[in-house]
Amino acid sequence: MNMMLHGIGGDELPLVVADSLAGDPGDRYEIVMTNPPFGKKSSTTIVADDGKVARETEIIERDDFWATTSNKQLNFLQHVKTLLKQNGRAAIVVPYNVLFEGGAGETVRRKLLHECEVHTLLPLPTGLFYAQGVKANVLFFDKKPASETPWTKKLWIYDLRTNKHFTLKTDPLKREDLDEFVQCYNPENRYQRNALWSDKTPDGRWRSYEYDELITATKRASTSSGSATKASKNPTTFPIPTFSPRKSSKISKPPSNNSAKSLVT
């Protein structure tokens, strides 16, 4: 929608007024780029005859989803997977906590790593959204055919967050701010990539993690309202590297061709 409002996508606006998560629309696309709504819970507001307002949590149950949950961030991620054709490509903006969520979140991540090639993660700096302090990431993945072994072999991460500061009005993100990322991404052949980070170049913002590192990354159980939330012994999380001058990179601990048919939301 945002891209169409900025003149990207042609003269026709193939918009449908409906609940995107209500069901599988049936259409499949070669490219999906989306910045879906943030918020962990889906709910319906009900106004009674006496004017009282109540909310009912919506749990999305779909046969094409890996996990049943009311977390709309996870549901949109699963929905995008469904929309893709075989070998279709996706770029989706996801909030920071999606990468570390337990329960249904871990199920979705494990399935995503296995059934899709999750190849790139772009942690975004704050100041890009109207809501202050929002930490978001762009996740890039390709949908693949069924396989006994995981399609994800290596995840490349470009840290656009550390020591980067933008504002919507006085210092907005510009195209040139992404030049290094695009060069590192190497869209002509993303299987030929070179890391910028090493022990000798700790300020480099571009590095990779093997599948085994992703699958064995651990997460501490978070605490909510004084009670501990159980986490599995080896939950699948995406490590977010932090880069600091003159220090080696470390994994931060998670909190507690041109004619392709595409869908832009």
Stockholm file with secondary structure:
# STOCKHOLM 1.0

chainA/1-265         MNMMLHGIGGDELPLVVADSLAGDPGDRYEIVMTNPPFGKKSSTTIVADDGKVARETEIIERDDFWATTSNKQLNFLQHVKTLLKQNGRAAIVVPYNVLFEGGAGETVRRKLLHECEVHTLLPLPTGLFYAQGVKANVLFFDKKPASETPWTKKLWIYDLRTNKHFTLKTDPLKREDLDEFVQCYNPENRYQRNALWSDKTPDGRWRSYEYDELITATKRASTSSGSATKASKNPTTFPIPTFSPRKSSKISKPPSNNSAKSLVT
#=GR chainA/1-265 SS CHHHHTTCSCSCCCCCCSCTTSSCCSCCEEEEEECCCCCSCCEEEEECTTSCEEEEECCBCCTTCSSCBSCHHHHHHHHHHHHEEEEEEEEEEEEGGGGTCCTHHHHHHHHHHHHEEEEEEEECCTTSSSSTTCCEEEEEEEECCCCSSCSCCEEEEECCSTTCCCCSSSSCCCGGGGHHHHHHHCTTCTTSCCCSCCSSCTTCCEEEEEHHHHHTCCCCCCEETTEECCCCSSCCCCCEEEEETTEEEEEECCCCCTTCCEEEC
#=GC SS_cons         CHHHHTTCSCSCCCCCCSCTTSSCCSCCEEEEEECCCCCSCCEEEEECTTSCEEEEECCBCCTTCSSCBSCHHHHHHHHHHHHEEEEEEEEEEEEGGGGTCCTHHHHHHHHHHHHEEEEEEEECCTTSSSSTTCCEEEEEEEECCCCSSCSCCEEEEECCSTTCCCCSSSSCCCGGGGHHHHHHHCTTCTTSCCCSCCSSCTTCCEEEEEHHHHHTCCCCCCEETTEECCCCSSCCCCCEEEEETTEEEEEECCCCCTTCCEEEC
//
